[in-house]
Amino acid sequence: MEDKDFNDRFGSIYLNLKTNSMVALWQTILYFLRRLGYALSIVLLPSYPGLQYIIFMTSSAILLSYQCRVMPMDEISSQRLEIFNEATIFTVGALLAPYSASQFGTE
């Protein structure tokens, strides 16, 4: 990240991340894996909405705990926004579960 050419090319990937911490840079990988998990569960598991929900909630819980433990952002305002985003996604998922009970096969 110290090289100007590298920073010009790939700097937007690491926007507001602590580039001096390897654990903080895992955020990009975790977000990619989360989206890949969503896409694969939608395509490969259309008849298992319960499993899709478990994948969704597990990935949300992992990213929320990662944000709270690692604090990968440079600025505290960015960090608070990321925690708020993850908490909102997790809360919405948790609140939608009772309304989706018929999809899970339990009524």
N, C-alpha and C positions, 0 to 999 in steps of 0.2 A: 504494500500500500504506500510505500515511500516513493516509489518510482512514478514520475509524473505521467508517463505514457500509460501505464497500467491504471492509474487513478482516473485519467481522462476516459479510458475505455470502460472500466468496470466499477467506477466509483459510485454510480447510482444504485448498484446492488447493495452496497453497504451504507446507504444513507442513514445517518443518525445512529449507526451501530458503533460500539467500542471496537475499533479495529485492532487494538493492542491485546485483546483477549480472544483466544481461540474458542472458548466456550460461548462467547457472545456471537461469534460468527456462525455457530450452528443454527442460528435462527433461520437463516435462509434455507438450509437443508430441511429443517423441521417443517417449515411452511410448504416446501415442495412435497415432502412426504405426506403431509396432511391432504393436500389437494389431490395427489396421486391416489391416496386411499379412498377419498370421496369418489373420484372418477371410476376406479376399479370396482368399488362396491356397487355403484349404480349400474355399471355395464355387466358385471359378472354375477351379481347377486340380486336380480330384480325380484325374485320370489321370496327373499328373506329380509323383509323390512326391519325385523327385530335386530338382526345382525348388522344391518346398515346403521341403525340407531346406536348400537353399542360402539361401532367404529367411530361414529360422529362424536358421541359423548366422551369416549376415551381420548380421542385426539384433542378435543377441546380441553379436557382436564389436564392432559400432559402439557399443552402449550400454555395454559394458565399457570400451572405450577412452575414451568420453565421461566415465564416472564417474572413471576414473583421472586423466585430464588436467584436467578442469574442477573437480572436487571441489565439486559444487553444494550440498552440505549445510552447515548451520551448525555442527552438532556433529560431532566426529571419530568418535564411536561410531556415529552414524547413517550417516556416510560409509563407515565400515568395513563396516557391515552391508549397505549397498547394493552395495559392491564384492564382498563375499562372495556375495550373492544372484546377481549377474550372472555371476560366475565359476562358480558352481555350475550355473546354467542352461547356460552354454557348455560346461562339462565333461561334463555329462550328455548333451547333444546330441552331442558329439564321441565319447563312449563308446558311444552307441547306434547310430552309423553302421554298424559292422561287422555288427550284428545285423539291420540293415534292408537289407542288400545285395540280398536277393531282391526287395524292393519297388522298388528302383531299376533293376531289369532286369539286374543283374550278379550272377552267382553264383559 
